[in-house]
Amino acid sequence: MGEHTTGITIDDVRVSAFTVPTDAPEADGTLAWKSTTMVLAEIEAGGHTGIGYTYAHEAAGIIIKNTLGPALIGKEVSDIPGLTRSMTACIRNNGNCGLAMMAVSAADIALWDLKARILNVPLVTLLGAAKDGLLLYGSGGFTTYTTFQLESQLAGWAADGLQYVKIKIGSHPAQDTDRVKAARNAIGKDVGLFVDANGAFTCKEALALAADFDTYNVSWFEEPVISDDLAGLNFIRKHAPARMSIAAGEYGYNLPYFRAMLEHQAVDILQGDATRCGGITGFLKAGYLCEAFNIPYSSHCAPAVHLHAAMALPSFYVAEYFHDHVRIENLFFEGIPRPTNGVLTPDLSLPGLGLIPKYDEMDKHRI
């Protein structure tokens, strides 16, 4: 085992982008898509390479290459929060959110992976484990799916032992209650059922549907209104059925955003995404905020990135096992763990995130 990273400086920063077609047309309450793009950052130091990525437009890669990379080369690996603070300063004029922060996020993840690889320890060991594994919910059920596709996907997750599943709603509101009914029938009474509107509704529309969904024991309503509408989220949270948690936060890019959401009592469960909110560094900070506010924390998408960091947080509740990202991460990397009884655990024999790029497969999708 390595002893320290002091004095080890960054030699190179590389960036790539890949676009992978979906296996079927996909849509949610406010968006439709047929492909997913991953921007990959690779950072070299001390004979090791750390990897990090974000699911963003390829323009995020230009920011990594032209702005963040030059600011990192020659710097010591040891002080990652300091490096991430410097990168955030570099994007000041582009705004500390959106694509620019997603670029910072990918680089920050790569730095944490790199440091753990140099020390030859799993990232969760470097961070300090608070949990033994990661509780998951299967996430898909796109509004473009037929009833058969919806039922087959959800029933498959339930058969595999996942304790919770989530479907998209909002594209065709008149059909949503029937889709929720079909979902409940597919998974039985013992599996938790979540819905995600991606901000498709007004407050009154969302509450009317929440009452219908309560018949089918929906226990999680995500982004019933747009996540910037904190007053609206608070209103829905106060008036929704008591057993239905309101979740949001996946579009948070910085700590003030998460603090505002918590201070406004906008959510029962806060969501964070390390590929957007400043990498592992930002994801951990948001998790500590949740602990201070006594609010459960959940990760958005990218389960392979969140596994180690989420296990280091006492406030962490459940992780999104998102269909698209699970498929891409298994396609692009060796070392992806498989869930057992709805829980994901890392391979502690592998350093860092435990991910080994499959470059031959990646090259088929390079842009």
C-alpha positions as CSV (number, residue, x, y, z in Angstrom):
1,M,0.0,0.0,0.0
2,G,1.3,3.5,-0.9
3,E,1.9,5.8,2.0
4,H,1.2,9.3,0.7
5,T,0.5,11.5,-2.3
6,T,2.5,14.5,-1.1
7,G,4.9,15.6,-3.8
8,I,3.2,13.7,-6.6
9,T,2.2,16.1,-9.3
10,I,-0.2,15.8,-12.2
11,D,1.5,15.0,-15.5
12,D,-1.4,14.9,-18.0
13,V,-5.1,15.5,-18.4
14,R,-7.0,13.8,-21.3
15,V,-10.6,14.0,-22.3
16,S,-12.8,11.9,-24.6
17,A,-16.5,11.9,-25.5
18,F,-18.8,9.0,-26.5
19,T,-22.4,8.8,-27.7
20,V,-24.3,5.6,-27.2
21,P,-27.7,5.0,-28.8
22,T,-30.5,4.0,-26.4
23,D,-31.8,0.4,-26.8
24,A,-35.3,1.9,-27.4
25,P,-36.8,5.4,-27.7
26,E,-36.9,7.1,-24.3
27,A,-38.8,10.0,-22.9
28,D,-39.9,11.5,-19.5
29,G,-42.4,14.2,-18.6
30,T,-40.5,17.0,-20.3
31,L,-37.9,15.5,-22.7
32,A,-37.3,12.7,-25.3
33,W,-34.0,11.3,-26.4
34,K,-32.4,8.5,-28.5
35,S,-28.8,8.6,-27.2
36,T,-26.7,9.4,-24.2
37,T,-23.3,11.1,-24.3
38,M,-20.5,10.5,-21.7
39,V,-17.6,12.9,-21.3
40,L,-14.6,11.0,-19.8
41,A,-11.7,12.7,-18.0
42,E,-8.4,10.8,-17.4
43,I,-5.8,12.3,-15.2
44,E,-2.2,10.9,-14.8
45,A,0.2,11.3,-11.9
46,G,2.8,9.1,-10.3
47,G,2.4,6.4,-12.9
48,H,-1.3,6.0,-12.3
49,T,-4.4,7.2,-14.2
50,G,-7.6,8.2,-12.5
51,I,-10.9,8.3,-14.4
52,G,-14.0,10.4,-14.0
53,Y,-17.0,11.2,-16.2
54,T,-20.2,13.1,-16.6
55,Y,-23.2,12.5,-18.8
56,A,-23.3,15.8,-20.6
57,H,-22.9,17.5,-24.0
58,E,-19.5,17.0,-25.5
59,A,-18.9,20.7,-25.0
60,A,-18.1,19.9,-21.4
61,G,-15.0,18.1,-22.8
62,I,-13.7,21.3,-24.4
63,I,-13.9,23.0,-21.0
64,I,-11.9,20.2,-19.4
65,K,-9.3,20.2,-22.2
66,N,-8.8,23.9,-22.6
67,T,-9.6,25.4,-19.2
68,L,-9.3,22.8,-16.4
69,G,-6.5,20.7,-17.7
70,P,-3.9,23.5,-17.9
71,A,-4.9,24.6,-14.4
72,L,-4.3,21.1,-13.1
73,I,-1.0,20.0,-14.7
74,G,1.9,20.4,-12.4
75,K,-0.2,20.6,-9.2
76,E,0.0,18.1,-6.4
77,V,-2.6,15.3,-6.2
78,S,-2.9,15.4,-2.5
79,D,-5.3,18.4,-1.9
80,I,-8.3,17.6,-4.1
81,P,-10.8,20.0,-2.4
82,G,-8.2,22.8,-3.1
83,L,-7.8,21.7,-6.7
84,T,-11.6,21.6,-7.2
85,R,-11.8,25.1,-5.7
86,S,-9.3,26.3,-8.2
87,M,-11.1,24.6,-11.1
88,T,-14.4,26.3,-9.9
89,A,-12.6,29.6,-9.9
90,C,-11.4,29.0,-13.5
91,I,-15.0,28.7,-14.7
92,R,-16.2,31.8,-12.9
93,N,-17.1,33.7,-16.1
94,N,-18.9,30.7,-17.5
95,G,-21.0,30.3,-14.4
96,N,-20.5,27.7,-11.6
97,C,-23.3,25.5,-12.9
98,G,-24.4,23.7,-16.1
99,L,-21.8,22.3,-18.5
100,A,-19.0,24.2,-16.8
101,M,-19.7,22.5,-13.4
102,M,-20.2,19.2,-15.1
103,A,-16.7,19.5,-16.5
104,V,-15.4,20.3,-13.0
105,S,-17.3,17.3,-11.7
106,A,-15.7,14.8,-14.1
107,A,-12.3,16.1,-13.3
108,D,-12.9,16.0,-9.5
109,I,-14.1,12.4,-9.8
110,A,-10.9,11.5,-11.7
111,L,-8.8,13.2,-9.0
112,W,-10.4,11.1,-6.2
113,D,-10.0,7.9,-8.3
114,L,-6.4,8.8,-9.0
115,K,-5.5,9.5,-5.4
116,A,-7.0,6.2,-4.2
117,R,-5.2,4.4,-7.0
118,I,-1.9,5.9,-6.0
119,L,-2.5,4.8,-2.4
120,N,-3.7,1.4,-3.7
121,V,-7.0,1.5,-1.7
122,P,-10.7,1.5,-2.7
123,L,-12.1,5.0,-2.7
124,V,-14.6,4.1,0.1
125,T,-11.6,3.1,2.2
126,L,-9.9,6.4,1.6
127,L,-13.1,8.3,2.4
128,G,-14.1,6.1,5.4
129,A,-17.1,3.8,5.2
130,A,-20.3,4.6,7.1
131,K,-22.3,1.8,5.4
132,D,-21.8,-1.7,4.1
133,G,-23.5,-1.3,0.8
134,L,-25.7,0.8,-1.4
135,L,-29.5,0.3,-1.4
136,L,-30.8,0.7,-5.0
137,Y,-34.0,1.4,-6.9
138,G,-34.4,0.3,-10.5
139,S,-35.1,3.4,-12.6
140,G,-36.6,3.4,-16.1
141,G,-40.2,2.9,-17.1
142,F,-40.0,5.6,-19.8
143,T,-43.1,7.2,-21.1
144,T,-42.3,5.9,-24.6
145,Y,-42.6,2.3,-23.3
146,T,-45.6,0.1,-24.1
147,T,-47.4,-1.4,-21.2
148,F,-45.6,-4.7,-22.0
149,Q,-42.2,-3.0,-22.0
150,L,-43.0,-1.3,-18.7
151,E,-44.2,-4.4,-17.0
152,S,-41.3,-6.5,-18.3
153,Q,-38.6,-4.1,-17.1
154,L,-40.1,-3.6,-13.6
155,A,-40.9,-7.3,-13.1
156,G,-37.3,-8.1,-14.1
157,W,-35.9,-5.8,-11.4
158,A,-38.3,-7.2,-8.8
159,A,-37.3,-10.8,-9.7
160,D,-33.6,-9.7,-9.4
161,G,-34.2,-8.6,-5.8
162,L,-34.5,-4.9,-6.2
163,Q,-36.7,-3.6,-3.4
164,Y,-37.8,-0.4,-5.2
165,V,-38.5,0.7,-8.8
166,K,-39.3,4.0,-10.5
167,I,-41.2,5.0,-13.6
168,K,-41.4,8.2,-15.6
169,I,-44.7,10.0,-15.9
170,G,-46.0,13.3,-17.3
171,S,-45.8,12.9,-21.1
172,H,-49.5,11.8,-21.2
173,P,-51.0,12.7,-17.9
174,A,-54.4,11.1,-18.7
175,Q,-52.6,7.7,-18.9
176,D,-50.4,8.1,-15.8
177,T,-52.7,6.5,-13.3
178,D,-53.2,3.5,-15.6
179,R,-49.4,3.2,-16.0
180,V,-48.9,3.3,-12.2
181,K,-51.6,0.6,-11.9
182,A,-49.8,-1.6,-14.4
183,A,-46.5,-1.0,-12.6
184,R,-48.0,-2.0,-9.3
185,N,-49.4,-5.2,-10.8
186,A,-46.1,-6.1,-12.4
187,I,-44.1,-5.8,-9.1
188,G,-46.6,-7.0,-6.6
189,K,-47.4,-5.4,-3.3
190,D,-44.1,-5.8,-1.5
191,V,-41.8,-3.8,-3.9
192,G,-41.7,0.0,-3.4
193,L,-43.1,2.1,-6.3
194,F,-41.7,5.6,-7.2
195,V,-42.8,8.0,-9.9
196,D,-40.8,10.9,-11.5
197,A,-42.5,13.7,-13.4
198,N,-39.4,15.7,-14.3
199,G,-41.2,18.9,-13.5
200,A,-44.1,18.3,-15.9
201,F,-47.0,19.5,-13.7
202,T,-48.4,22.5,-11.8
203,C,-48.9,22.1,-8.1
204,K,-52.6,21.4,-8.3
205,E,-52.1,18.9,-11.2
206,A,-49.4,17.1,-9.2
207,L,-51.6,16.9,-6.0
208,A,-54.6,15.5,-8.0
209,L,-52.3,12.8,-9.4
210,A,-50.7,12.1,-6.0
211,A,-54.1,11.3,-4.6
212,D,-54.7,8.8,-7.4
213,F,-51.3,7.3,-7.0
214,D,-51.8,6.8,-3.3
215,T,-54.3,4.0,-4.2
216,Y,-51.3,2.1,-5.5
217,N,-49.0,2.9,-2.6
218,V,-46.7,5.2,-4.5
219,S,-44.2,6.2,-1.8
220,W,-42.0,8.7,-3.8
221,F,-43.0,11.5,-6.1
222,E,-40.0,13.1,-7.8
223,E,-40.0,16.6,-9.3
224,P,-43.8,17.0,-9.4
225,V,-43.0,20.6,-10.4
226,I,-39.8,22.1,-11.7
227,S,-37.1,21.8,-9.0
228,D,-36.5,25.6,-9.0
229,D,-40.0,26.1,-7.7
230,L,-39.2,25.7,-4.0
231,A,-42.5,27.2,-2.8
232,G,-44.3,24.8,-5.1
233,L,-42.4,21.8,-3.8
234,N,-43.0,22.8,-0.2
235,F,-46.8,23.2,-0.9
236,I,-47.0,19.7,-2.5
237,R,-44.9,18.2,0.3
238,K,-47.4,19.6,2.9
239,H,-50.5,18.5,1.0
240,A,-49.4,15.1,-0.5
241,P,-50.5,11.8,1.1
242,A,-48.5,11.3,4.3
243,R,-46.7,8.1,3.1
244,M,-45.6,9.8,-0.2
245,S,-42.1,11.4,0.0
246,I,-41.3,14.4,-2.3
247,A,-37.8,14.2,-3.9
248,A,-35.8,16.6,-6.0
249,G,-32.3,18.1,-6.3
250,E,-30.7,16.3,-9.3
251,Y,-30.2,19.7,-11.0
252,G,-28.2,21.1,-8.1
253,Y,-24.8,22.3,-9.2
254,N,-23.5,24.0,-6.0
255,L,-23.9,24.0,-2.3
256,P,-26.1,27.2,-2.0
257,Y,-28.7,25.4,-4.2
258,F,-28.9,22.4,-1.9
259,R,-29.0,24.7,1.2
260,A,-31.8,26.7,-0.2
261,M,-33.8,23.5,-1.0
262,L,-33.3,22.3,2.6
263,E,-34.0,25.6,4.2
264,H,-37.3,26.0,2.3
265,Q,-38.3,22.5,3.4
266,A,-38.9,21.7,-0.2
267,V,-38.2,18.0,-0.1
268,D,-38.5,14.9,2.0
269,I,-35.5,13.4,0.2
270,L,-32.7,15.4,-1.4
271,Q,-31.1,14.2,-4.5
272,G,-27.5,14.9,-5.6
273,D,-25.5,14.0,-8.7
274,A,-21.7,13.8,-8.4
275,T,-21.4,14.2,-12.2
276,R,-23.1,17.6,-11.9
277,C,-22.6,19.1,-8.4
278,G,-18.8,19.3,-8.3
279,G,-17.8,15.6,-8.3
280,I,-17.1,13.5,-5.2
281,T,-16.2,16.7,-3.3
282,G,-19.5,18.4,-4.0
283,F,-21.5,15.3,-3.5
284,L,-20.1,14.7,-0.1
285,K,-20.7,18.3,1.0
286,A,-24.4,18.0,0.0
287,G,-24.6,14.8,1.9
288,Y,-23.2,16.4,5.1
289,L,-25.9,19.2,4.7
290,C,-28.5,16.5,4.6
291,E,-27.2,15.0,7.8
292,A,-27.3,18.5,9.5
293,F,-31.0,18.9,8.3
294,N,-31.9,15.3,9.2
295,I,-33.1,14.7,5.6
296,P,-32.3,11.5,3.7
297,Y,-29.9,11.8,0.7
298,S,-30.2,10.0,-2.6
299,S,-27.9,9.8,-5.7
300,H,-29.1,10.6,-9.2
301,C,-28.1,8.2,-12.0
302,A,-24.4,7.1,-12.6
303,P,-24.4,4.3,-9.9
304,A,-20.8,3.3,-10.6
305,V,-19.6,6.8,-9.7
306,H,-21.7,7.2,-6.6
307,L,-21.1,3.8,-5.0
308,H,-18.0,4.6,-2.9
309,A,-18.9,8.2,-2.0
310,A,-22.5,7.3,-1.0
311,M,-21.2,4.5,1.3
312,A,-19.2,7.2,3.2
313,L,-22.3,9.2,4.1
314,P,-24.4,8.5,7.2
315,S,-27.3,10.4,5.6
316,F,-27.4,8.3,2.5
317,Y,-30.7,6.4,1.8
318,V,-31.0,5.0,-1.7
319,A,-29.3,5.2,-5.1
320,E,-30.8,5.4,-8.6
321,Y,-30.0,2.3,-10.7
322,F,-30.8,4.1,-13.9
323,H,-31.3,1.8,-17.0
324,D,-29.3,3.9,-19.5
325,H,-26.3,4.5,-17.3
326,V,-26.1,0.9,-16.0
327,R,-26.0,-0.2,-19.6
328,I,-23.3,2.2,-20.6
329,E,-21.2,1.6,-17.5
330,N,-21.2,-2.1,-18.1
331,L,-20.4,-1.6,-21.8
332,F,-17.5,0.7,-21.1
333,F,-15.9,-0.6,-17.9
334,E,-14.8,-3.8,-16.3
335,G,-15.2,-4.0,-12.5
336,I,-18.9,-3.0,-12.4
337,P,-20.4,-4.8,-9.5
338,R,-23.9,-6.4,-9.8
339,P,-26.6,-5.9,-7.1
340,T,-27.4,-8.6,-4.7
341,N,-30.8,-8.5,-3.0
342,G,-31.2,-4.9,-4.1
343,V,-27.9,-3.8,-2.7
344,L,-24.7,-2.8,-4.5
345,T,-21.3,-3.4,-2.8
346,P,-17.8,-2.6,-4.2
347,D,-15.0,-5.0,-5.0
348,L,-12.6,-4.0,-2.2
349,S,-9.7,-5.7,-4.0
350,L,-9.7,-3.0,-6.7
351,P,-8.3,0.5,-6.0
352,G,-10.2,3.8,-6.6
353,L,-13.6,3.4,-8.2
354,G,-12.6,-0.1,-9.3
355,L,-13.4,0.7,-12.9
356,I,-11.2,-0.5,-15.8
357,P,-11.9,1.2,-19.2
358,K,-12.6,-1.1,-22.1
359,Y,-11.1,1.2,-24.7
360,D,-11.9,-1.1,-27.7
361,E,-15.5,-0.9,-26.9
362,M,-15.4,2.8,-26.1
363,D,-13.8,3.6,-29.4
364,K,-16.8,2.3,-31.3
365,H,-18.8,5.2,-29.8
366,R,-16.1,7.9,-29.8
367,I,-17.2,11.3,-31.1
